[in-house]
Amino acid sequence: MPNDVKRFCPNPKCPNHDIHQVGETRWYSPHGWYHCQSGAGKPIRRFRCDTCGKTFSETYFSRSWHLQRRDIDEIELLFDWCRGLSVAQLAKTFGCSPRTIENRIVRMQRLAQNHDIVFDVAYGNPMGV
């Protein structure tokens, strides 16, 4: 896994779940691979917590690991929303439900409040920090 993201165990009952107590020691081990149906056959690495046994993927700590619609350009969505387009108009533009648009906007607002987002304008992809 890349070293630029602080990782913690996804199990809330595990001592490694507290991001402030994890420290620099490696508390997880490789645990195989899997293929995501929307990932065009790209294998995704899996890991296991050495303390509690919880498994997780290398994408678990990315900002978009659980998104089903990865084809929505969030920078374009943000600019269109700031231009004053309604949620219904945005949903029609991006070919999704209004609820999907609402969820994305709420996520971007929450990430901005937490200062957890950086927009890579050159590539058009927002990335978690």
Contacts in CASP RR format, 6 or more apart in sequence:
PFRMAT RR
TARGET T0000
AUTHOR 0000-0000-0000
METHOD contacts of the structure
MODEL  1
MPNDVKRFCPNPKCPNHDIHQVGETRWYSPHGWYHCQSGAGKPIRRFRCD
TCGKTFSETYFSRSWHLQRRDIDEIELLFDWCRGLSVAQLAKTFGCSPRT
IENRIVRMQRLAQNHDIVFDVAYGNPMGV
1 7 0 8 1.000
1 45 0 8 1.000
1 47 0 8 1.000
1 58 0 8 1.000
1 61 0 8 1.000
5 61 0 8 1.000
5 128 0 8 1.000
5 129 0 8 1.000
6 19 0 8 1.000
6 22 0 8 1.000
7 22 0 8 1.000
7 28 0 8 1.000
7 61 0 8 1.000
8 16 0 8 1.000
8 17 0 8 1.000
8 18 0 8 1.000
8 19 0 8 1.000
8 22 0 8 1.000
9 16 0 8 1.000
9 17 0 8 1.000
9 22 0 8 1.000
9 27 0 8 1.000
9 28 0 8 1.000
9 49 0 8 1.000
9 51 0 8 1.000
9 52 0 8 1.000
9 54 0 8 1.000
9 56 0 8 1.000
10 17 0 8 1.000
10 54 0 8 1.000
10 56 0 8 1.000
10 60 0 8 1.000
11 17 0 8 1.000
11 49 0 8 1.000
11 52 0 8 1.000
11 53 0 8 1.000
11 54 0 8 1.000
13 52 0 8 1.000
14 49 0 8 1.000
14 51 0 8 1.000
14 52 0 8 1.000
14 54 0 8 1.000
15 21 0 8 1.000
15 51 0 8 1.000
16 22 0 8 1.000
16 27 0 8 1.000
16 28 0 8 1.000
16 49 0 8 1.000
16 51 0 8 1.000
16 52 0 8 1.000
27 49 0 8 1.000
27 50 0 8 1.000
27 51 0 8 1.000
28 47 0 8 1.000
28 48 0 8 1.000
28 49 0 8 1.000
28 50 0 8 1.000
28 56 0 8 1.000
29 47 0 8 1.000
29 48 0 8 1.000
29 50 0 8 1.000
30 45 0 8 1.000
30 46 0 8 1.000
30 47 0 8 1.000
30 48 0 8 1.000
31 46 0 8 1.000
31 47 0 8 1.000
31 48 0 8 1.000
31 55 0 8 1.000
32 45 0 8 1.000
32 46 0 8 1.000
33 43 0 8 1.000
33 44 0 8 1.000
33 45 0 8 1.000
33 46 0 8 1.000
34 43 0 8 1.000
34 44 0 8 1.000
34 46 0 8 1.000
34 57 0 8 1.000
35 41 0 8 1.000
35 42 0 8 1.000
35 43 0 8 1.000
35 44 0 8 1.000
36 42 0 8 1.000
36 44 0 8 1.000
36 59 0 8 1.000
38 68 0 8 1.000
38 70 0 8 1.000
44 57 0 8 1.000
44 58 0 8 1.000
44 59 0 8 1.000
45 57 0 8 1.000
45 58 0 8 1.000
46 55 0 8 1.000
46 56 0 8 1.000
46 57 0 8 1.000
46 58 0 8 1.000
47 55 0 8 1.000
47 56 0 8 1.000
47 57 0 8 1.000
47 58 0 8 1.000
48 54 0 8 1.000
48 55 0 8 1.000
49 55 0 8 1.000
49 56 0 8 1.000
57 65 0 8 1.000
59 65 0 8 1.000
62 128 0 8 1.000
63 111 0 8 1.000
63 116 0 8 1.000
63 117 0 8 1.000
63 126 0 8 1.000
63 127 0 8 1.000
63 128 0 8 1.000
64 70 0 8 1.000
69 96 0 8 1.000
69 100 0 8 1.000
72 94 0 8 1.000
72 96 0 8 1.000
72 100 0 8 1.000
72 104 0 8 1.000
73 124 0 8 1.000
74 104 0 8 1.000
74 108 0 8 1.000
74 125 0 8 1.000
74 126 0 8 1.000
75 119 0 8 1.000
75 121 0 8 1.000
75 124 0 8 1.000
75 125 0 8 1.000
75 126 0 8 1.000
77 90 0 8 1.000
77 94 0 8 1.000
77 101 0 8 1.000
77 104 0 8 1.000
77 105 0 8 1.000
78 108 0 8 1.000
80 89 0 8 1.000
80 90 0 8 1.000
80 93 0 8 1.000
81 90 0 8 1.000
81 105 0 8 1.000
85 93 0 8 1.000
87 98 0 8 1.000
87 101 0 8 1.000
87 102 0 8 1.000
87 105 0 8 1.000
88 98 0 8 1.000
90 98 0 8 1.000
90 101 0 8 1.000
91 97 0 8 1.000
91 98 0 8 1.000
91 100 0 8 1.000
91 101 0 8 1.000
94 100 0 8 1.000
94 101 0 8 1.000
108 117 0 8 1.000
108 126 0 8 1.000
111 117 0 8 1.000
111 126 0 8 1.000
111 128 0 8 1.000
115 129 0 8 1.000
116 128 0 8 1.000
116 129 0 8 1.000
117 126 0 8 1.000
117 127 0 8 1.000
117 128 0 8 1.000
117 129 0 8 1.000
118 126 0 8 1.000
118 127 0 8 1.000
118 128 0 8 1.000
118 129 0 8 1.000
119 125 0 8 1.000
119 126 0 8 1.000
119 127 0 8 1.000
120 126 0 8 1.000
120 127 0 8 1.000
END
